[in-house]
Amino acid sequence: MSAEPPMGTRHDPSHRWDLLLAIQNPTDADCLSAFATTEGVEMLSEYSNIVARAAKVFPRLPELLSTLPTELVAAGVQATLSGADIFAPVNLDDVGDVFS
């Protein structure tokens, strides 16, 4: 049994950051996907070329890398990849459903 994905399947660095290395011509989105795990954040945050490409999709990534723990950066990247706006304002008065 091979660990290789079936033919025609694209490697997804959001599951394992090192799959970014297996993509012949990675896109900016592929570079961002590699930051979706804590291991990816730890391993790739020092590579300014990868950070710069990922920042084309997620412009606040460099700021997050310099201020937040790796777990929160990875969670923010995952949320961004799923389409969530993690910087959208939140009405803190709307917490009634949480506690009722």
N, C-alpha and C positions, 0 to 999 in steps of 0.2 A: 504494500500500500504506500503510495507516494504522498508527501506533504504538499505537493504542487497542486494548485487549483486546476480545475478542468480547463481544457482549451477554450479560449475565447472569454474566460472569466478575468475580470480586471482585478488586480491586487488592490486591497483596501487598507491604506495605512491608518485608518481610524481604529482598526482592531489591533494592529501591531505596527509600531512606528517604523520598524526596520523593513517593512514591505515597500516603503518609499524608495529604497535602494533598488528594488526589483523592477521598478517602472522605468522604461526606457526614456520617455519624455514626460516627466511629471508636470502636472499643471499647478497653478497657484493653489487651487482647491486641494490637490493632493498634498501639497506642502502643509496646508493648514490642518488637514485630516491627521497628519502625523503627530500633531500636538493634542490629540483627543484622549491620550492616556497619560498617566503621570510619568511613565517611563519615557514616553515621547518628549514630554516637556523637559524632563531631566537631561535626556541625551541630546536634544536638538537646540535648546535655548542658546547655546554658545555659538551656533552656526549662523552668523549674521545673514548669509545669503538665503538660507531657508526661512529664517524669520522674516526677511524682507519680502520674499515671495508670498508667504502666508499672510503678511500684513496687507497685501493688495486686496485680499478677500475680507480680512478682519483687521481693519486699521488700528484698533486699540490693542492688538496682541503685544507689541513691544512694551507698552505701558503695563499691561497685566503681568508680563514676565518679570518686570522689575519691581513689582509691588506686592504680588500675591503668592501664596504658597502653591506648589505644583498641583495639588489636588483641585484647588479652585480654578486655576488656569485651565486644566483639562476639562473640568465641568463647564466652564464658560465656552470653550471650543466646541464641546459636544452640543451644548444648547444652541450655539450659533449655527452649527452644521444642520441641526434639526429645524432651523428656521426661526428660532426664538430671538427676540430682540432683548438681549440681557441688559441693555442700558436704557430700556423704556422706563419712564417714571412709574412708580408704584404708589397707589393711594393707600397709605398706611391706616386709614380709617376703615378700610374694607377688610378687616380681619374677623368680623363677626362670625362668619361661617367656620372659621378655624376653631373657635372656642365654644361654639354652640352645639 
